[in-house]
Amino acid sequence: MEIPPGGAEGMIVTQGGRFGGYGFYVLKGKSVFLWNLVDLKRVRWEAPEVLSPGNNKHTIEFDYKYDGLGLGTLAFNNVSGIGRGGTGVLKVDGKEVARQSMERSIPLVLQWDENFDIGADTGTPVSDDYQVPFRFTGKLDKLTLTIDRPQLSPADIQKLREATRNNKAAE
């Protein structure tokens, strides 16, 4: 992304809104990633430093590692893989600037009645930090989303099968 001489702010990417979802944005010059957990709790990662303006290019990243086994457990009539927490890391120009764990996540789907937006937020806001549409005032050169879903290992599958066999209600 490019930050003009006067600085920049606005939404980079968001999915969801007031009642659940995430937003990745620049607020008052600082990078922010925020998870809204069904309007019960908001978990926020914020860079301590302002992105340097003056047509400077910056790369900001958010990496989240999920602690659970994922949706694959549902095939074994087991919900243990969903709704778990994880650890998020916010990076600016390759340097880690914020890290924290989240105790829980949204178990299945984000708000189906909200938008997936790039460069603005056209639905309800995920946070009270800003007012919609919160258009990004810099230049977004590239947005990459990588989804790394948890995979069940053979040992995980074996444990889930054994748990199913020992569960009389599952028969």
One Martini backbone bead per residue (centre of mass of N, CA, C, O) as a GRO file, in nm:
protein
  171
    1MET     BB    1   0.101   0.032   0.014
    2GLU     BB    2   0.018   0.380  -0.012
    3ILE     BB    3   0.140   0.681   0.142
    4PRO     BB    4   0.069   0.987   0.153
    5PRO     BB    5   0.186   1.284   0.271
    6GLY     BB    6  -0.088   1.315   0.469
    7GLY     BB    7  -0.170   1.036   0.480
    8ALA     BB    8  -0.376   0.753   0.607
    9GLU     BB    9  -0.709   0.600   0.581
   10GLY     BB   10  -0.890   0.294   0.622
   11MET     BB   11  -1.018   0.036   0.450
   12ILE     BB   12  -0.910  -0.269   0.331
   13VAL     BB   13  -1.066  -0.518   0.490
   14THR     BB   14  -1.402  -0.677   0.508
   15GLN     BB   15  -1.608  -0.896   0.723
   16GLY     BB   16  -1.893  -0.790   0.821
   17GLY     BB   17  -1.991  -0.646   1.155
   18ARG     BB   18  -2.163  -0.558   1.429
   19PHE     BB   19  -2.228  -0.902   1.464
   20GLY     BB   20  -1.965  -0.986   1.302
   21GLY     BB   21  -1.611  -0.997   1.239
   22TYR     BB   22  -1.377  -0.817   1.025
   23GLY     BB   23  -1.094  -0.577   1.032
   24PHE     BB   24  -0.867  -0.403   0.801
   25TYR     BB   25  -0.691  -0.107   0.906
   26VAL     BB   26  -0.654   0.253   0.905
   27LEU     BB   27  -0.585   0.452   1.208
   28LYS     BB   28  -0.427   0.727   1.247
   29GLY     BB   29  -0.182   0.561   1.082
   30LYS     BB   30  -0.269   0.278   1.199
   31SER     BB   31  -0.260  -0.052   1.222
   32VAL     BB   32  -0.561  -0.271   1.207
   33PHE     BB   33  -0.697  -0.560   1.378
   34LEU     BB   34  -1.046  -0.685   1.396
   35TRP     BB   35  -1.246  -0.882   1.611
   36ASN     BB   36  -1.591  -0.967   1.600
   37LEU     BB   37  -1.769  -1.138   1.862
   38VAL     BB   38  -2.089  -1.108   1.837
   39ASP     BB   39  -2.084  -0.836   2.020
   40LEU     BB   40  -1.918  -0.937   2.293
   41LYS     BB   41  -1.627  -0.911   2.147
   42ARG     BB   42  -1.311  -0.738   2.099
   43VAL     BB   43  -1.023  -0.798   1.902
   44ARG     BB   44  -0.701  -0.618   1.910
   45TRP     BB   45  -0.467  -0.506   1.664
   46GLU     BB   46  -0.194  -0.264   1.713
   47ALA     BB   47   0.010  -0.039   1.603
   48PRO     BB   48   0.235   0.185   1.756
   49GLU     BB   49   0.293   0.298   1.470
   50VAL     BB   50   0.310   0.513   1.220
   51LEU     BB   51   0.279   0.540   0.899
   52SER     BB   52   0.482   0.654   0.667
   53PRO     BB   53   0.472   0.921   0.481
   54GLY     BB   54   0.537   1.006   0.135
   55ASN     BB   55   0.497   0.775  -0.079
   56ASN     BB   56   0.502   0.525   0.094
   57LYS     BB   57   0.568   0.188   0.115
   58HIS     BB   58   0.361  -0.081   0.249
   59THR     BB   59   0.352  -0.382   0.449
   60ILE     BB   60   0.067  -0.556   0.562
   61GLU     BB   61   0.001  -0.809   0.820
   62PHE     BB   62  -0.214  -1.097   0.891
   63ASP     BB   63  -0.173  -1.371   1.125
   64TYR     BB   64  -0.366  -1.676   1.176
   65LYS     BB   65  -0.366  -1.932   1.429
   66TYR     BB   66  -0.537  -2.211   1.471
   67ASP     BB   67  -0.613  -2.447   1.742
   68GLY     BB   68  -0.789  -2.627   1.585
   69LEU     BB   69  -0.921  -2.887   1.366
   70GLY     BB   70  -1.193  -2.820   1.251
   71LEU     BB   71  -1.456  -2.925   1.040
   72GLY     BB   72  -1.369  -3.233   1.021
   73THR     BB   73  -1.512  -3.327   1.292
   74LEU     BB   74  -1.811  -3.343   1.184
   75ALA     BB   75  -1.778  -3.626   1.039
   76PHE     BB   76  -1.770  -3.741   1.365
   77ASN     BB   77  -1.976  -3.602   1.549
   78ASN     BB   78  -1.773  -3.341   1.615
   79VAL     BB   79  -1.716  -3.007   1.773
   80SER     BB   80  -1.404  -2.966   1.864
   81GLY     BB   81  -1.296  -2.787   1.597
   82ILE     BB   82  -1.483  -2.549   1.691
   83GLY     BB   83  -1.440  -2.224   1.839
   84ARG     BB   84  -1.160  -2.169   1.866
   85GLY     BB   85  -0.865  -2.040   1.902
   86GLY     BB   86  -0.575  -1.811   1.880
   87THR     BB   87  -0.307  -1.649   1.690
   88GLY     BB   88  -0.211  -1.312   1.635
   89VAL     BB   89  -0.024  -1.130   1.370
   90LEU     BB   90   0.124  -0.815   1.332
   91LYS     BB   91   0.264  -0.660   1.033
   92VAL     BB   92   0.536  -0.429   0.940
   93ASP     BB   93   0.755  -0.468   0.710
   94GLY     BB   94   0.812  -0.769   0.860
   95LYS     BB   95   0.736  -0.657   1.146
   96GLU     BB   96   0.653  -0.722   1.456
   97VAL     BB   97   0.380  -0.536   1.647
   98ALA     BB   98   0.155  -0.770   1.713
   99ARG     BB   99   0.042  -0.998   1.983
  100GLN     BB  100  -0.235  -1.238   2.021
  101SER     BB  101  -0.480  -1.404   2.189
  102MET     BB  102  -0.770  -1.607   2.131
  103GLU     BB  103  -1.005  -1.792   2.295
  104ARG     BB  104  -1.217  -1.746   2.058
  105SER     BB  105  -1.447  -1.822   1.793
  106ILE     BB  106  -1.629  -1.840   1.526
  107PRO     BB  107  -1.767  -2.142   1.447
  108LEU     BB  108  -1.865  -2.084   1.136
  109VAL     BB  109  -2.014  -1.812   1.028
  110LEU     BB  110  -2.045  -1.528   0.905
  111GLN     BB  111  -2.224  -1.278   0.828
  112TRP     BB  112  -2.459  -1.312   0.569
  113ASP     BB  113  -2.570  -0.989   0.576
  114GLU     BB  114  -2.290  -0.908   0.483
  115ASN     BB  115  -1.984  -0.783   0.369
  116PHE     BB  116  -1.727  -0.788   0.120
  117ASP     BB  117  -1.457  -0.554   0.152
  118ILE     BB  118  -1.260  -0.320  -0.051
  119GLY     BB  119  -1.163   0.010   0.056
  120ALA     BB  120  -1.433  -0.037   0.226
  121ASP     BB  121  -1.750   0.012   0.419
  122THR     BB  122  -2.092  -0.091   0.325
  123GLY     BB  123  -2.186  -0.160   0.599
  124THR     BB  124  -2.139  -0.240   0.900
  125PRO     BB  125  -1.944  -0.185   1.160
  126VAL     BB  126  -1.700  -0.360   1.355
  127SER     BB  127  -1.655  -0.064   1.475
  128ASP     BB  128  -1.635   0.251   1.658
  129ASP     BB  129  -1.383   0.387   1.506
  130TYR     BB  130  -1.594   0.422   1.262
  131GLN     BB  131  -1.740   0.538   0.958
  132VAL     BB  132  -1.929   0.484   0.713
  133PRO     BB  133  -1.722   0.381   0.451
  134PHE     BB  134  -1.416   0.408   0.506
  135ARG     BB  135  -1.217   0.507   0.296
  136PHE     BB  136  -0.931   0.461   0.136
  137THR     BB  137  -0.661   0.719   0.099
  138GLY     BB  138  -0.481   0.544  -0.040
  139LYS     BB  139  -0.286   0.280  -0.194
  140LEU     BB  140  -0.380  -0.029  -0.333
  141ASP     BB  141  -0.187  -0.278  -0.482
  142LYS     BB  142  -0.238  -0.535  -0.279
  143LEU     BB  143  -0.433  -0.840  -0.212
  144THR     BB  144  -0.387  -1.114   0.021
  145LEU     BB  145  -0.553  -1.429   0.060
  146THR     BB  146  -0.493  -1.687   0.302
  147ILE     BB  147  -0.614  -2.021   0.337
  148ASP     BB  148  -0.544  -2.230   0.634
  149ARG     BB  149  -0.672  -2.511   0.684
  150PRO     BB  150  -0.730  -2.750   0.883
  151GLN     BB  151  -0.579  -3.075   0.922
  152LEU     BB  152  -0.625  -3.402   0.948
  153SER     BB  153  -0.472  -3.641   1.094
  154PRO     BB  154  -0.443  -3.970   1.135
  155ALA     BB  155  -0.455  -3.942   1.448
  156ASP     BB  156  -0.714  -3.774   1.461
  157ILE     BB  157  -0.898  -3.977   1.320
  158GLN     BB  158  -0.861  -4.206   1.520
  159LYS     BB  159  -0.972  -4.056   1.771
  160LEU     BB  160  -1.253  -3.995   1.650
  161ARG     BB  161  -1.336  -4.287   1.600
  162GLU     BB  162  -1.311  -4.383   1.894
  163ALA     BB  163  -1.516  -4.180   2.011
  164THR     BB  164  -1.755  -4.286   1.844
  165ARG     BB  165  -1.750  -4.583   1.947
  166ASN     BB  166  -1.786  -4.472   2.262
  167ASN     BB  167  -2.068  -4.352   2.151
  168LYS     BB  168  -2.392  -4.447   2.186
  169ALA     BB  169  -2.537  -4.196   2.051
  170ALA     BB  170  -2.389  -4.246   1.759
  171GLU     BB  171  -2.547  -4.535   1.688
   0.00000   0.00000   0.00000
